[in-house]
């Protein structure tokens, strides 16, 4: 079912940062049985990240963070899968969200490359929401 206000199709992924990337990936992949969908590098330091399938189309995104950032295992953001990022972003701003990252097209550097359109807003309690559209 689609959410008509923003063209949302449910959660795409929930992202966490980690103190021990390898242990976290192993826990979710091997311990809980979430298969890896893709792995990639991000940021200037080329840190690792992985998307794991939680079932029924939902993903968990795990980010490697340097010790200095104090990886906490808490949710970094949640992503809503939408039909059109620009429409969802504008709707959220009109509803009172604050813009964090305007809609933009990126390519996640994985094998194979994964082109997406994303944006980020901050909700009323400071929660970070990503709008995510696969291209």
C-alpha angles and dihedrals in degrees: 000000000000125000102233097204094065103007088249121172099189134275116336097186147335116222128211133181120223143210091208112028096186093050092047094049090047091049095052097034102039102020100041098025099241105154118221111254095182142341125208146163125248140180131025092292092054094239118184128251135176137195115213127191111243092184136270092046098303120128137202115213115205120197127199109225127187117251090251091066090056098231103225108183089234123130112279094189142326122234126215117207107230138178093228123018095197093055094046091046093050091046091052092049091049088052091055105272120140119235116246101164123008118228112287140164117240137167117225105224099234134123104290099023113249115216115202142159115228143172135176132216133176117235127218095276096044095266115149116233124191123199108211129193122178113218 
